[in-house]
């Protein structure tokens, strides 16, 4: 038996990006906030999360791998999220995800203060 999974989305996010995208982006915001709170996965002035499509199938059991890939592509095309690659191993093609500034604003998050110590500018190298 599949465990029960709750579906959450913000109405204004669904209006802007679409319902499926809003469901995916709501989960992304959860992971973003979790990583920010734990001080994990900070790269280039942003907090990131990563997952494989297979892992996303576990999180969203009602979507197929193909549907998840299309939702991720639409989120990128609509500039709701950014993607990156931060593995040291060139063979590791793990995709990393972070909310765009526009999505952060829709969630009422500050986009001006993006550094680990909450300063306005990144520290000098």
N, C-alpha and C positions, 0 to 999 in steps of 0.2 A: 504494500500500500504506500503510495506517495505521501510524504508529509504535507500538511497544510501549509500553504504559502500565502501570505497576505500581499495584496497588490495595493501600492500607494502611488499617488501622483499629485502634483500641484496643478490646479485648474489653469492658472495663467501660463504655466509651462506647456501644458497640453494645447492651449490655444496657439501658442507661438510655434511649437515644434511638432505637434501631433501626439495622440494618446500613447501609442507604443513607445515613442521616443521619451515621453514624459515618465512613463513607468521605469524605463531603463535609466534615465537621468536622475530620478529620485534615488535609486539604488546607488548611482555614482556619487551623489551628494552625501549619502550616508558614509560610504567608504572614504571619501575626501575628508569629511569631518572627523572620522575615526582616526585616520592617519595623521591629520593635523593635531588632534588631541594627544596622540601617542608620540608625536614627534618623529614619525616614520615616513620614509619615501619622499623626501624633500629634494627636488632637483630643479635647478634653473629658476628659483624664486616661486615655485609652485609645489603643492602637495599632490602626489600621484597615487594611483592604485593600478593594479595589474591583474589580469585574469586571462585564461584561455577561453576559447569559444566553448570547449567541452565543459569547463567549470561553470560558465554562464548558463549552460543547459541545465545544470543542477539547480542554479539559483532561479531560473525562469523555465520550469519544466513544460510550460504550455507553448514554448517557442522551439522550433527546430534550429539546428546550427545555421542553416541558410537564412532563416528569418533573423536570427541574432546578428549575423554578418550584415544583412541589409539595414537593420536598425542602427547598428554602429556606423555604417557608411552614411546614412541619412543624418545622424547626429553630427558627424564631421562636416558634411556638406552644408548643413544649416548653421554651422559654427556654434553649436551648443557645447562642444567639447573639443579638446585637443588630444592628440596622441603623440607618443614618443617611444623611444627605445633607450633604456639605460643599463643594459647588461654589459658587463665587461667582456663576456665571451661573444665573439662575432657570430657564432653559430646559433646563439640563443635569440630567437625572434619574438620573444615575449612582447606583447603590446601593452603599453602603459596608457592610462587615461586620466584626464583631469578636466574639471569644468571650465568652460570659457568664462571670460569676465562678464559677458552678458547673462549667462546662466547664474553665476554667483550673485549678480544684482537682482535677478528674479527671485532668488532665495533670500534676499536681504543681507547677503554677505558683503563685507568690505573687500573691495578689490585694490585699494590703495596700499594696504599694508601687507606685503607678501613675503616678508622675511621672517626667519625663524625666531628672532628676538623681538619681533613686532616693530622694528625700526622701519622708517620710510624708504631708505635706500639700502641695497645690499652692502655688506662690508667690503672694504678694499681687499684684493687678493694678497 
